[in-house]
Amino acid sequence: MKIKRKHYIFELMAVLLLAACSEDGSFAELSGGNATQRLTFDVRETDWKGETVSVTTRSGETLDGLRDNTGFGFYCKGLNYSNTNVTWDGVTSSWKIGKDNHNTYWERSRKGKLNVYAYAPYLASPELTEVDNVEGGKDTLLTFKAQKYTIPAYNTMLSGGNDDLLWAKAEYDLNNSDPAVLTFQHMLAKLTFGTITNNTGGTLRLNGFTVRGNFNTEAKLNLKTGVWTPVASSSATISSPPPFIKVVSSESERTYPIPAGYIGYSVIPPLPNKQTILPNMQNRSMLLIPNANGEIEVTIEVNSDIANEKFSFPVTLKQGEDKTINITIGESFEVVIDGQ
């Protein structure tokens, strides 16, 4: 009888252990006084402030992009998560933590808060730095480097074509059974070229735009505070179209082979007087790394074939905002800017 009792106890323990384990081997949710829970997500995205011109978004920039592609990187020191990839599971319509949906469970009666941070799109090998904070703990800094052209002769020049960087944070109560809400916001400053209106009294031939400024070529984003710390900057220009694209005013001006120093053409037709156009440009927007105050000062030049005339003006770009520039050039070549 004693032996049978031992077998019975062992069988009961096995049943309890199986009931308390999930498919991935971590502890599953129980009920009653032993109730446990795990971290789940409600993911949202903040729109660009001031976005007024419809532009093509980059893959991974929107919430749909996060679901369809790489997902986001997730940090929670309280649960020992560090740069864990969270992806969308279309079968369960939920966000999956890690490749095998690894979850950490805790008793629902536990007191305290969890600090959750995330960035997107996910990077498998991000450059991270741990620094001391004023609270006596550690903050994680994510290094972001501005993109440069891949064309060999121009690969030291900034392109302005950075991938959009999103960031979110949340404070989560351990006894809260609701999902942690991660509201992603845009961490770069966006410049969009809108319309050009010609009021000069004659035809205006446009060659694109040049953006000048002291650009951050590298900066660190504090994943806890969302504040940038510039690391490297340089005085530079960014051209749209890029310098290796030759601007012509009509299809008939294309010649082949393409002239030396160029890899293609951009056709921007002459703008008649009293006409308004959206210039024919492949990429109408630039994304730039802001300073620690969330702003960056640039000067924009409208390039044309009018001798001895420069159409330039300063603009302040702000983190998370799309500054759409609509430009009117008057008879005395004065520039009127309608900046959203």
Secondary structure per residue as TSV (DSSP state, phi and psi in degrees):
chain	resnum	aa	ss	phi	psi
A	1	M	-	360.0	-38.2
A	2	K	H	-63.4	-39.6
A	3	I	H	-65.2	-42.5
A	4	K	H	-61.9	-38.8
A	5	R	H	-63.5	-39.3
A	6	K	H	-63.5	-43.6
A	7	H	H	-60.9	-40.7
A	8	Y	H	-62.3	-42.8
A	9	I	H	-63.9	-43.8
A	10	F	H	-63.3	-40.1
A	11	E	H	-65.8	-39.2
A	12	L	H	-65.3	-41.5
A	13	M	H	-63.1	-39.8
A	14	A	H	-62.7	-41.6
A	15	V	H	-62.6	-42.7
A	16	L	H	-64.8	-40.8
A	17	L	H	-66.1	-42.4
A	18	L	H	-63.2	-37.2
A	19	A	H	-70.1	-22.8
A	20	A	T	-98.2	5.0
A	21	C	B	-116.0	142.2
A	22	S	-	-91.1	179.0
A	23	E	T	-63.7	-28.0
A	24	D	T	-91.5	5.0
A	25	G	S	94.2	-5.8
A	26	S	S	-90.6	167.1
A	27	F	B	-70.9	134.9
A	28	A	-	-96.2	173.2
A	29	E	-	-74.5	135.0
A	30	L	-	-111.2	-179.9
A	31	S	-	-124.6	172.1
A	32	G	G	69.7	-144.2
A	33	G	G	-67.6	-18.0
A	34	N	G	-98.4	17.4
A	35	A	-	-57.6	133.2
A	36	T	E	-124.0	167.6
A	37	Q	E	-150.4	167.9
A	38	R	E	-131.1	168.7
A	39	L	-	-85.2	127.2
A	40	T	-	-124.7	167.4
A	41	F	E	-125.5	142.9
A	42	D	E	-116.4	107.0
A	43	V	E	-102.4	129.9
A	44	R	E	-132.6	171.6
A	45	E	E	-139.1	137.8
A	46	T	-	-88.3	130.1
A	47	D	-	-67.5	159.6
A	48	W	-	-61.7	132.1
A	49	K	B	-74.6	132.4
A	50	G	T	79.5	12.3
A	51	E	-	-74.1	118.0
A	52	T	-	-123.4	-16.9
A	53	V	S	-107.4	132.0
A	54	S	-	-73.3	121.5
A	55	V	-	-129.8	160.2
A	56	T	-	-79.2	125.7
A	57	T	-	-86.6	151.7
A	58	R	-	-76.6	152.9
A	59	S	T	-60.9	131.3
A	60	G	T	91.1	-3.5
A	61	E	S	-81.8	-37.6
A	62	T	S	-96.7	171.8
A	63	L	H	-60.5	-40.0
A	64	D	H	-61.6	-36.6
A	65	G	H	-64.6	-39.3
A	66	L	H	-63.5	-37.5
A	67	R	H	-70.7	-38.2
A	68	D	H	-82.1	-22.1
A	69	N	T	-120.0	-116.5
A	70	T	T	-84.1	-12.6
A	71	G	-	73.9	-154.3
A	72	F	E	-133.9	161.0
A	73	G	E	-91.1	136.5
A	74	F	E	-126.5	136.0
A	75	Y	E	-127.9	134.7
A	76	C	E	-157.5	97.3
A	77	K	G	-63.7	-29.8
A	78	G	G	-64.9	-23.5
A	79	L	G	-115.3	11.6
A	80	N	T	62.9	34.6
A	81	Y	E	-99.1	130.2
A	82	S	E	-141.3	116.5
A	83	N	E	47.9	45.2
A	84	T	E	-84.4	131.6
A	85	N	E	-78.6	121.3
A	86	V	E	-107.7	122.8
A	87	T	E	-125.9	162.2
A	88	W	E	-86.5	128.6
A	89	D	E	-101.0	106.0
A	90	G	T	-68.2	-23.0
A	91	V	T	-71.4	-46.5
A	92	T	T	-95.4	-5.1
A	93	S	T	53.8	50.5
A	94	S	E	-150.4	164.1
A	95	W	E	-85.9	130.7
A	96	K	E	-104.8	127.8
A	97	I	E	-88.9	113.8
A	98	G	T	77.3	169.8
A	99	K	T	-59.6	-41.2
A	100	D	T	-103.9	19.5
A	101	N	T	54.7	53.3
A	102	H	-	-76.6	123.8
A	103	N	-	-119.5	145.0
A	104	T	-	-107.0	127.4
A	105	Y	E	-107.0	152.5
A	106	W	E	-145.5	160.2
A	107	E	E	-68.0	135.0
A	108	R	T	-64.9	-21.7
A	109	S	T	-79.0	-6.8
A	110	R	-	-66.0	139.8
A	111	K	-	-100.3	155.6
A	112	G	-	125.6	-179.2
A	113	K	E	-130.7	152.7
A	114	L	E	-112.9	136.0
A	115	N	E	-97.7	120.0
A	116	V	E	-115.1	130.6
A	117	Y	E	-129.2	150.5
A	118	A	E	-152.3	153.9
A	119	Y	E	-138.5	161.2
A	120	A	E	-152.5	151.9
A	121	P	S	-73.9	160.3
A	122	Y	-	-66.3	139.8
A	123	L	-	-118.0	127.6
A	124	A	S	-67.5	-34.7
A	125	S	S	-132.9	68.3
A	126	P	-	-72.2	157.0
A	127	E	-	-89.6	110.4
A	128	L	E	-117.6	146.5
A	129	T	E	-132.7	133.2
A	130	E	E	-97.7	129.0
A	131	V	E	-130.7	153.2
A	132	D	E	-72.8	142.7
A	133	N	-	-112.8	173.5
A	134	V	T	-69.8	-15.8
A	135	E	T	-87.5	0.4
A	136	G	S	89.3	3.1
A	137	G	S	-105.3	-157.5
A	138	K	E	-122.7	141.7
A	139	D	E	-111.9	148.4
A	140	T	E	-103.6	126.9
A	141	L	E	-108.3	131.1
A	142	L	E	-103.1	121.5
A	143	T	E	-80.8	129.9
A	144	F	E	-122.4	126.1
A	145	K	E	-112.6	132.5
A	146	A	-	-67.5	140.3
A	147	Q	-	-74.4	146.9
A	148	K	B	-120.1	163.9
A	149	Y	-	-64.2	149.7
A	150	T	-	-93.5	-8.0
A	151	I	S	-66.9	125.8
A	152	P	G	-49.0	-44.9
A	153	A	G	-73.5	-10.9
A	154	Y	G	-126.9	13.5
A	155	N	T	-75.1	4.3
A	156	T	T	-102.1	-0.7
A	157	M	S	-100.6	140.0
A	158	L	B	-68.0	140.6
A	159	S	-	-98.4	-24.0
A	160	G	S	78.2	-1.1
A	161	G	B	-97.1	43.0
A	162	N	-	-66.2	146.6
A	163	D	-	-68.1	139.3
A	164	D	-	-62.1	135.1
A	165	L	-	-110.6	125.2
A	166	L	E	-110.3	151.2
A	167	W	E	-146.5	146.2
A	168	A	E	-150.1	155.1
A	169	K	E	-143.2	156.3
A	170	A	E	-155.3	146.1
A	171	E	E	-107.7	123.3
A	172	Y	E	-121.5	127.9
A	173	D	E	-75.7	133.5
A	174	L	T	-63.8	-26.9
A	175	N	T	-96.3	17.1
A	176	N	-	-94.7	124.1
A	177	S	-	-89.5	-5.8
A	178	D	S	-79.9	159.7
A	179	P	-	-66.0	153.0
A	180	A	E	-75.6	127.7
A	181	V	E	-89.3	117.5
A	182	L	E	-108.6	108.5
A	183	T	E	-102.5	102.0
A	184	F	E	-73.3	139.3
A	185	Q	E	-126.6	154.7
A	186	H	E	-77.8	130.4
A	187	M	-	-102.2	-6.1
A	188	L	S	-102.8	168.6
A	189	A	E	-101.9	137.6
A	190	K	E	-115.9	133.7
A	191	L	E	-118.7	124.0
A	192	T	E	-120.4	129.9
A	193	F	E	-86.1	120.1
A	194	G	E	-95.5	-123.8
A	195	T	E	-92.6	157.1
A	196	I	E	-120.8	127.0
A	197	T	E	-114.5	130.5
A	198	N	E	-101.8	108.6
A	199	N	-	-118.6	29.5
A	200	T	S	-78.8	-16.4
A	201	G	S	96.8	-6.3
A	202	G	S	-145.6	-179.1
A	203	T	-	-74.9	139.2
A	204	L	B	-116.0	124.1
A	205	R	-	-101.4	117.7
A	206	L	E	-97.6	146.8
A	207	N	E	-121.8	8.8
A	208	G	E	111.0	-157.9
A	209	F	E	-132.3	153.0
A	210	T	E	-128.3	131.3
A	211	V	E	-112.0	123.5
A	212	R	E	-114.8	148.2
A	213	G	E	169.7	179.5
A	214	N	E	-96.5	95.6
A	215	F	E	-90.7	141.3
A	216	N	E	-77.7	116.8
A	217	T	E	-88.1	-18.5
A	218	E	E	-155.6	140.2
A	219	A	E	-153.6	162.3
A	220	K	E	-114.9	129.8
A	221	L	E	-99.5	122.2
A	222	N	E	-74.9	113.5
A	223	L	T	-70.2	-15.0
A	224	K	T	-86.5	-41.0
A	225	T	T	-104.5	-20.0
A	226	G	-	74.7	20.3
A	227	V	-	-101.3	137.9
A	228	W	E	-85.6	144.0
A	229	T	E	-124.0	104.5
A	230	P	E	-60.5	139.6
A	231	V	E	-110.0	-43.3
A	232	A	E	-143.0	142.1
A	233	S	E	-145.8	162.6
A	234	S	E	-155.6	150.9
A	235	S	E	-78.7	121.5
A	236	A	E	-153.0	175.4
A	237	T	E	-126.6	147.5
A	238	I	E	-126.5	125.3
A	239	S	E	-105.2	145.3
A	240	S	E	-137.6	112.4
A	241	P	S	-64.8	162.3
A	242	P	-	-64.3	162.2
A	243	P	T	-65.5	-16.1
A	244	F	T	-95.3	8.5
A	245	I	E	-109.6	122.2
A	246	K	E	-84.9	128.0
A	247	V	E	-90.4	128.3
A	248	V	E	-127.8	159.9
A	249	S	S	-94.9	-8.8
A	250	S	S	-157.2	163.2
A	251	E	G	-62.5	-30.4
A	252	S	G	-67.9	-17.4
A	253	E	G	-83.8	-7.9
A	254	R	-	-68.5	132.7
A	255	T	-	-128.1	151.3
A	256	Y	S	-134.1	139.1
A	257	P	S	-65.8	158.9
A	258	I	-	-61.9	137.6
A	259	P	-	-54.2	150.4
A	260	A	T	-58.1	140.0
A	261	G	T	92.0	-5.3
A	262	Y	-	-121.7	156.9
A	263	I	S	-120.5	-2.2
A	264	G	E	-178.3	-176.5
A	265	Y	E	-121.0	155.4
A	266	S	E	-130.8	123.4
A	267	V	E	-96.2	115.3
A	268	I	-	-121.0	100.4
A	269	P	-	-62.3	151.1
A	270	P	-	-57.8	145.5
A	271	L	B	-102.6	111.3
A	272	P	-	-64.2	160.2
A	273	N	T	-61.0	143.3
A	274	K	T	66.2	19.0
A	275	Q	-	-109.7	151.2
A	276	T	E	-123.8	133.3
A	277	I	E	-134.8	161.7
A	278	L	-	-101.7	105.9
A	279	P	-	-51.6	142.7
A	280	N	-	-75.6	89.4
A	281	M	-	-127.6	138.3
A	282	Q	S	-65.1	-42.1
A	283	N	-	-126.0	114.2
A	284	R	-	-91.7	-7.6
A	285	S	E	-125.7	153.6
A	286	M	E	-125.9	146.2
A	287	L	E	-119.6	126.9
A	288	L	E	-126.8	150.3
A	289	I	-	-79.6	122.5
A	290	P	-	-78.7	171.2
A	291	N	-	-81.9	-177.5
A	292	A	T	-60.5	-27.9
A	293	N	T	-83.7	3.1
A	294	G	S	82.5	9.8
A	295	E	E	-126.9	162.3
A	296	I	E	-149.5	133.4
A	297	E	E	-95.5	130.7
A	298	V	E	-135.2	162.5
A	299	T	E	-118.5	130.0
A	300	I	E	-107.6	132.7
A	301	E	E	-117.0	135.0
A	302	V	E	-93.7	118.1
A	303	N	E	-88.0	131.1
A	304	S	E	-147.1	178.4
A	305	D	S	-96.9	11.6
A	306	I	-	-79.2	118.3
A	307	A	T	-66.5	140.8
A	308	N	T	62.7	17.6
A	309	E	-	-122.8	127.7
A	310	K	-	-121.4	126.2
A	311	F	E	-102.5	98.7
A	312	S	E	-136.6	154.4
A	313	F	E	-162.3	148.8
A	314	P	E	-84.3	150.5
A	315	V	E	-142.2	138.6
A	316	T	E	-101.9	118.9
A	317	L	E	-98.3	146.2
A	318	K	E	-126.2	145.0
A	319	Q	B	-56.2	131.5
A	320	G	T	79.3	1.8
A	321	E	B	-115.2	143.6
A	322	D	E	-101.3	107.6
A	323	K	E	-88.0	104.0
A	324	T	E	-91.8	121.9
A	325	I	E	-103.6	114.2
A	326	N	E	-107.3	124.4
A	327	I	E	-117.1	133.2
A	328	T	E	-119.4	125.8
A	329	I	E	-104.9	118.9
A	330	G	-	-86.6	-177.2
A	331	E	T	-63.8	-35.1
A	332	S	T	-91.8	18.3
A	333	F	S	63.5	24.5
A	334	E	-	-77.9	144.2
A	335	V	E	-105.8	127.8
A	336	V	E	-112.2	124.6
A	337	I	E	-109.8	129.5
A	338	D	E	-106.8	92.4
A	339	G	E	-102.7	121.4
A	340	Q	-	-74.0	360.0
